[in-house]
Amino acid sequence: MKAVILAAGTASRLRPLTENTPKCLLKVNDKTLLERTLDNFVANGITEFLIVTGYLQEMIKDFVMRNYPALNIKFVYNKDFATTNNIYSLYLAEEFAKGEDFILSDSDILFSEDIISGLLADKNPDVLAMNRHELGEEEIKIISDGDRNVLEISKVCSIEKAIGESVGLEKMSASYSTALYAELHQMIDNEGLANVFYEKAFERLIPQGKVFKYLDTTDYFSMEIDTVEDYDKIKDLKI
């Protein structure tokens, strides 16, 4: 099992904190978000990584190479980070991830290592983490059937029908990743959809029979850090 970590964005909503620091290198208590993410994967036996960088990429590369010299970590640079969304960063990970079993992670999530353990332990080959809580317009929401199948996943799906929020951690099989990259090529190369969320590709794969199950991870801590207010809530958190 491999891991792909997307860390290209400018995090404009976190300024001035991110004027001179990429979001993934902001500290929570005594450790950066990226450090916590890598440690959570390593604790679950995953040691092969690709990090997609963009904004202030040299800071990220220097941090990783200084603190994790023994890990097998590759980097891909998204030179268009200012004008594309995370779907394009995922697209750039093709050589590393296509046809492989891997876990996809956003780099701006503070989360428990138990979520990775749960994804790996789930018998389903394609499964994503989901939290149940009161939902609004901003969350990537999930609509499911009674058998944990993800039928819709987007910001714009019905709040009333949604059962929870996608955490931003997805386990994919080799079969799923092969289909995913075929769809990404269609979306980006043929339709110019480089500035949308990658969940749009997940939705387009559902009618093709490529469907995630969800894993309810509500009992484990996770939080996406999008704003200064978010960061103020967790910067001194003891986890």
C-alpha positions in Angstrom: 0.0 0.0 0.0 1.2 3.5 -1.0 0.1 6.9 0.1 -0.4 10.1 -2.0 -0.4 13.4 -0.1 -1.7 16.5 -1.8 0.1 19.6 -0.6 0.1 22.1 -3.5 -2.4 24.8 -2.5 -1.8 28.4 -1.4 -4.2 28.2 1.5 -5.3 31.8 0.9 -8.0 31.6 3.6 -5.3 31.0 6.2 -3.4 34.2 5.5 -1.4 35.8 7.1 -0.4 32.4 8.6 0.5 31.0 5.2 2.2 34.1 3.7 5.6 32.5 4.3 4.7 28.9 5.3 2.8 26.3 3.4 -0.3 25.1 5.2 0.9 21.6 5.8 3.9 23.0 7.8 1.7 24.9 10.3 2.2 23.4 13.7 -0.4 21.9 16.0 1.2 21.9 19.5 4.8 20.8 18.7 4.3 19.0 15.3 3.4 20.1 11.8 0.3 18.8 10.0 2.5 17.1 7.5 4.6 15.5 10.2 1.5 14.2 11.9 0.1 12.8 8.6 3.4 11.0 7.8 3.6 9.6 11.3 0.1 8.3 11.1 0.8 6.4 7.9 4.2 5.1 9.2 2.4 3.8 12.4 0.3 1.7 10.1 3.2 0.2 8.1 3.0 2.5 5.1 6.5 3.8 4.1 6.2 4.6 0.3 4.9 8.1 -0.4 4.3 10.7 -3.1 3.8 14.3 -2.1 2.4 16.7 -4.7 3.8 20.1 -4.0 3.2 23.6 -5.3 3.2 26.7 -3.2 6.5 27.1 -1.3 7.5 23.6 -2.5 11.1 23.9 -1.4 10.1 24.4 2.3 8.1 21.2 2.1 10.9 19.2 0.4 13.5 20.5 2.8 11.3 19.6 5.8 10.6 16.1 4.7 14.2 15.3 3.6 15.5 16.7 6.9 13.1 14.9 9.2 12.3 11.6 7.2 15.6 10.7 5.5 14.9 6.9 5.7 11.5 7.0 4.1 10.8 6.3 0.5 9.3 9.7 -0.4 9.0 11.1 -4.0 7.8 14.5 -5.0 5.9 15.9 -8.0 5.6 19.6 -8.5 2.3 21.2 -9.6 3.6 24.3 -11.4 0.0 25.4 -12.0 -0.9 25.3 -8.3 -2.3 28.9 -8.4 -4.8 28.2 -11.1 -5.8 24.6 -10.6 -7.6 22.6 -7.9 -6.7 19.4 -6.1 -7.9 17.3 -9.0 -4.9 18.4 -11.0 -2.5 17.6 -8.3 -4.0 14.1 -8.1 -3.7 13.9 -11.9 0.0 14.6 -11.6 0.4 11.6 -9.3 -0.4 9.1 -12.1 3.0 7.6 -12.6 3.2 6.7 -8.9 -0.5 5.8 -8.3 -2.2 4.4 -11.4 -2.8 0.7 -11.2 -1.7 0.7 -7.5 -3.3 0.2 -4.2 -3.0 3.5 -2.4 -4.5 5.9 0.2 -5.1 9.5 -0.9 -4.8 12.2 1.8 -5.3 15.9 1.8 -2.4 17.6 3.6 -4.6 20.0 5.7 -6.3 17.4 7.9 -5.5 16.8 11.5 -6.6 13.2 12.2 -6.1 10.2 14.4 -3.9 7.3 13.1 -6.9 5.0 13.9 -8.6 6.3 10.8 -5.8 4.8 8.6 -6.0 1.6 10.7 -9.7 1.4 10.0 -9.4 2.0 6.3 -6.7 -0.7 6.0 -8.7 -3.2 8.1 -11.9 -2.7 6.1 -12.5 -5.7 3.9 -13.8 -3.5 1.0 -11.1 -2.6 -1.5 -12.4 1.0 -2.1 -13.4 2.8 1.0 -13.3 6.4 2.3 -13.5 7.9 5.8 -16.7 9.8 6.8 -17.8 11.7 9.9 -21.3 12.3 11.0 -22.1 15.8 12.2 -24.3 18.8 11.4 -23.7 19.8 7.8 -23.6 23.0 5.9 -22.8 24.3 2.4 -19.0 24.0 2.7 -18.5 20.4 3.5 -17.9 17.6 0.9 -21.1 15.7 1.8 -21.9 12.0 1.3 -25.2 10.4 0.3 -25.3 6.7 0.7 -27.7 3.7 0.5 -28.2 1.2 3.3 -25.2 -0.8 2.4 -22.5 1.9 2.8 -22.3 2.6 -0.9 -21.4 6.2 -1.7 -24.0 7.4 -4.2 -23.1 11.1 -4.2 -20.1 13.0 -2.9 -19.9 16.8 -3.4 -20.4 20.1 -1.8 -23.6 20.7 -3.6 -25.5 17.5 -2.9 -28.6 17.7 -0.7 -27.8 18.6 3.0 -31.1 16.9 4.0 -30.2 13.6 2.3 -26.5 13.6 3.3 -25.4 11.4 6.1 -22.0 12.9 6.8 -18.8 14.6 5.6 -15.9 13.1 3.7 -12.8 13.4 5.9 -10.4 13.5 2.9 -8.9 10.1 3.3 -9.6 7.4 0.6 -8.3 3.9 0.2 -8.3 2.8 -3.5 -7.6 -0.6 -5.1 -5.5 -1.0 -8.2 -8.6 -1.5 -10.2 -10.2 1.7 -8.9 -7.0 3.7 -9.5 -6.8 2.5 -13.1 -10.4 3.6 -13.7 -9.7 6.9 -11.8 -6.8 7.9 -14.1 -8.8 7.1 -17.2 -11.5 9.4 -15.9 -9.0 12.1 -14.9 -7.6 12.1 -18.4 -11.0 12.6 -19.9 -11.8 15.4 -17.5 -8.6 17.3 -17.7 -7.2 16.5 -21.2 -10.5 16.6 -23.0 -12.8 18.8 -20.9 -10.4 21.2 -19.3 -11.7 20.4 -15.8 -8.4 21.2 -13.9 -10.0 23.6 -11.4 -12.6 21.3 -9.7 -12.4 19.1 -6.6 -11.2 15.5 -7.2 -14.5 14.2 -5.7 -16.0 15.2 -9.1 -14.1 12.3 -10.6 -15.4 9.9 -7.9 -19.0 10.9 -8.8 -18.4 10.3 -12.5 -17.1 6.8 -11.7 -20.2 5.8 -9.8 -22.4 5.1 -12.9 -19.4 3.1 -14.3 -19.7 0.7 -11.3 -16.7 2.1 -9.4 -18.2 2.9 -6.0 -16.6 3.6 -2.6 -18.0 2.2 0.6 -17.8 4.6 3.5 -16.2 3.9 6.9 -17.8 5.8 9.7 -14.9 7.4 11.6 -17.0 9.7 13.7 -15.6 8.3 16.9 -12.0 9.2 15.9 -10.7 12.7 15.8 -10.4 14.6 12.5 -10.6 18.2 11.4 -9.8 20.0 8.2 -7.9 23.3 8.7 -9.3 25.8 6.2 -9.3 29.2 8.1 -7.5 31.1 10.7 -10.5 30.4 13.0 -10.0 26.7 12.4 -6.3 26.9 13.3 -6.9 28.9 16.4 -9.2 26.1 17.7 -6.6 23.4 17.3 -3.1 25.0 17.4 -2.5 24.0 21.0 -4.4 20.7 20.9 -2.8 17.9 22.8 -3.1 14.9 20.4 
